[in-house]
Amino acid sequence: MVVAGNVVKGPASYFPSIEKRYGRPVGEWKEVIGASPLGRHMELVAWLKDEYGMGHGHANALVAHALAEGK
């Protein structure tokens, strides 16, 4: 997470809207991603979109964050 002043930038900037729209905290989404047998970024993005109806930007932000932390 990059914070410039009080503004969150990068994938974390999507987290409040992800939690509101899909009804799960980001920590749960990271667990869902971590439990997936998939490992490549775009495979995981497509899977979140197909399985959970997630938009591309939200799925991409979650996957980028999860992979950066070592999925």
C-alpha positions in Angstrom: 0.0 0.0 0.0 1.4 3.4 -1.0 0.2 6.4 0.9 0.8 9.9 -0.4 -0.3 12.3 2.2 -3.6 10.7 3.3 -4.4 9.2 -0.1 -4.1 5.5 -0.5 -2.8 4.5 -3.9 -2.2 1.3 -5.8 -4.4 -1.9 -5.4 -5.4 -0.9 -1.8 -7.3 2.1 -3.1 -9.9 -0.4 -4.4 -10.4 -2.2 -1.1 -13.2 -0.1 0.4 -15.3 -0.4 -2.7 -14.5 -4.2 -3.0 -15.6 -4.8 0.5 -18.8 -2.8 0.0 -19.8 -4.3 -3.3 -19.0 -7.9 -2.7 -19.7 -8.2 1.0 -16.5 -9.7 2.2 -13.4 -8.1 3.8 -10.2 -8.1 1.8 -8.7 -10.6 4.1 -11.3 -13.2 3.1 -10.7 -12.5 -0.5 -7.0 -13.1 0.0 -7.8 -16.4 1.6 -10.1 -17.3 -1.4 -7.2 -16.4 -3.8 -4.7 -18.3 -1.7 -6.8 -21.5 -1.7 -7.1 -21.4 -5.5 -5.0 -24.0 -7.3 -4.4 -21.3 -9.9 -1.2 -19.3 -9.7 -0.9 -17.0 -12.6 -2.1 -13.4 -12.3 -4.5 -13.3 -15.2 -5.8 -16.8 -14.5 -6.8 -15.7 -11.0 -8.3 -12.5 -12.3 -10.5 -14.4 -14.8 -11.4 -16.9 -12.1 -12.6 -14.2 -9.7 -14.6 -12.6 -12.6 -16.2 -15.9 -13.6 -16.8 -17.4 -10.1 -17.7 -14.3 -8.2 -19.0 -11.8 -10.8 -16.2 -9.5 -9.9 -15.3 -6.6 -12.1 -11.9 -6.6 -13.8 -10.4 -3.7 -11.8 -11.5 -5.2 -8.5 -10.2 -8.7 -9.4 -7.0 -7.3 -10.7 -6.4 -5.2 -7.5 -7.0 -8.2 -5.2 -4.8 -10.6 -7.2 -2.0 -8.0 -7.4 -2.1 -7.5 -3.7 -2.3 -11.2 -2.9 0.5 -12.1 -5.2 2.7 -9.3 -3.9 2.2 -10.8 -0.4 3.1 -14.3 -1.6 -0.5 -15.6 -2.2 
